[in-house]
Amino acid sequence: MEGEDFTSVPGGTTVPNGGNGALRQVDDYAVTLDMAKQLCMMSHTELGKKVRLTEKQKERRKQVLQNALISHRASSRSKKTGIN
């Protein structure tokens, strides 16, 4: 979504159009880090695979930490109320 995931870069870039010496103008975009990760994860490249694995590991660590926090809070509540 433009303005949220990416923004258009005015002016674009001039690139060769094939081998005939002609040039063409292409649009440029600045993407957010989250959008770059999403694009990378959608690609079927080695870099995309590494990003997917890294993101999975981060999600697993996040889940472990959330579960530990929930357990800690439940334990703290039971100690305060005297419930085991």
C-alpha positions as CSV (number, residue, x, y, z in Angstrom):
1,M,0.0,0.0,0.0
2,E,1.6,3.2,-1.1
3,G,2.5,5.6,1.7
4,E,2.5,2.7,4.2
5,D,4.7,0.0,2.6
6,F,6.5,2.0,0.0
7,T,6.7,5.5,-1.5
8,S,7.4,6.5,-5.1
9,V,10.8,8.1,-5.7
10,P,10.4,11.1,-8.1
11,G,12.5,11.0,-11.2
12,G,13.0,7.3,-11.4
13,T,16.1,5.8,-13.2
14,T,17.2,5.7,-16.8
15,V,18.3,2.2,-17.9
16,P,19.3,0.6,-21.1
17,N,16.4,-0.9,-23.1
18,G,17.9,-4.1,-24.4
19,G,21.0,-4.2,-26.5
20,N,20.0,-1.6,-29.1
21,G,21.5,1.4,-27.2
22,A,18.0,2.9,-26.4
23,L,17.2,4.1,-22.9
24,R,14.0,3.9,-21.0
25,Q,12.8,5.5,-17.8
26,V,11.7,3.1,-14.9
27,D,10.0,4.1,-11.7
28,D,11.9,3.8,-8.4
29,Y,10.4,3.0,-5.0
30,A,11.6,3.3,-1.4
31,V,10.3,0.4,0.6
32,T,10.0,-0.1,4.3
33,L,12.0,-2.7,6.1
34,D,8.9,-4.8,6.7
35,M,8.0,-4.6,3.0
36,A,11.6,-5.5,2.0
37,K,11.4,-8.6,4.3
38,Q,8.0,-9.6,2.9
39,L,9.3,-9.3,-0.7
40,C,12.4,-11.2,0.2
41,M,10.4,-14.0,1.9
42,M,8.2,-14.3,-1.2
43,S,11.2,-14.7,-3.5
44,H,12.6,-18.2,-4.2
45,T,16.3,-17.3,-3.7
46,E,18.9,-18.2,-1.1
47,L,18.6,-14.8,0.5
48,G,14.8,-15.2,0.7
49,K,15.3,-18.6,2.4
50,K,17.7,-17.1,4.9
51,V,15.3,-14.3,5.7
52,R,12.4,-16.8,6.1
53,L,14.5,-18.9,8.5
54,T,15.6,-15.8,10.5
55,E,12.0,-14.6,10.8
56,K,10.8,-18.0,11.9
57,Q,13.5,-18.1,14.6
58,K,12.5,-14.6,15.8
59,E,8.9,-15.7,16.0
60,R,9.8,-18.8,18.0
61,R,11.9,-16.8,20.5
62,K,9.1,-14.3,20.8
63,Q,6.6,-17.0,21.5
64,V,8.9,-18.6,24.2
65,L,9.3,-15.2,25.9
66,Q,5.6,-14.5,25.8
67,N,4.8,-18.0,27.3
68,A,7.4,-17.4,30.0
69,L,5.9,-14.0,30.8
70,I,2.4,-15.5,31.0
71,S,3.7,-18.2,33.3
72,H,5.5,-15.7,35.5
73,R,2.5,-13.5,35.8
74,A,0.3,-16.5,36.7
75,S,2.8,-17.6,39.3
76,S,3.0,-14.1,40.8
77,R,-0.8,-13.9,41.0
78,S,-1.1,-17.2,42.7
79,K,1.5,-16.3,45.3
80,K,-0.3,-13.0,46.0
81,T,-3.6,-14.8,46.5
82,G,-2.2,-17.9,48.1
83,I,-3.5,-20.1,45.4
84,N,-1.2,-22.9,44.1
